[in-house]
Amino acid sequence: MTHRPTKQLEEYEDTIHPGEQIQIIDGDVYVNGILLAGDEDYIKERPQGSFGPYNVPKDSYFVMGDNRNNSLDSRYWENHFVSSEEIIGKAVFQYYPRIGKVD
């Protein structure tokens, strides 16, 4: 996606949940202070730069696309979060990197 979503979030790989903290330091992604290294084998390339930390408020989510360096996601929005009221669907199928159902 190239703008703050108002309807669907199916295109996003990573969702940081209410109460969690997200931070990117020199391209390394941390959730609640824990490095996600090795857990992101689906991203095209390591993200550039540093962002955050952002503390996700109650009933909100922080989302990042899997093509991090070309994704205008939560990191770039004026309000970095998507409220739970704005989420209307759930991904059940993926076509990349492997075709099949989403567990």
C-alpha positions, -999 to 999 in steps of 0.1 A, spaced: 0 0 0 12 35 -6 -11 54 18 -27 51 52 -53 24 48 -89 32 55 -104 -3 47 -81 -33 45 -48 -45 59 -43 -78 40 -12 -66 22 8 -62 54 31 -89 67 40 -75 101 14 -63 126 25 -50 160 -3 -54 186 -17 -31 213 6 -26 242 37 -36 222 67 -14 214 83 -13 179 116 2 171 140 -1 141 177 7 149 200 8 119 178 -16 100 173 -41 129 136 -45 140 129 -48 177 95 -57 193 94 -52 230 132 -49 230 136 -83 213 155 -84 179 135 -101 152 166 -112 133 161 -145 115 123 -143 120 118 -121 89 128 -144 61 98 -131 40 111 -95 36 127 -85 4 156 -67 20 167 -53 54 150 -20 62 171 11 60 173 37 88 160 40 123 124 46 135 107 48 168 104 37 194 66 37 190 43 24 218 11 9 203 -19 23 221 -49 2 232 -72 -9 204 -46 0 177 -20 -17 155 13 -8 139 18 -23 104 48 -27 81 49 -40 45 72 -68 35 90 -46 10 101 -23 38 123 1 18 94 8 -6 64 7 17 47 38 30 34 21 61 29 30 98 64 43 100 56 72 77 20 81 86 12 112 107 -7 89 131 15 58 132 -13 35 142 -44 18 127 -74 15 151 -90 -19 154 -122 -3 141 -105 2 107 -96 -34 103 -124 -52 84 -108 -84 72 -83 -111 78 -58 -126 53 -65 -163 47 -45 -169 15 -10 -158 4 6 -158 -30 42 -148 -21 67 -161 -11 47 -194 -10 13 -199 -24 -12 -213 1 -34 -207 31 -23 -184 59 -20 -203 92 
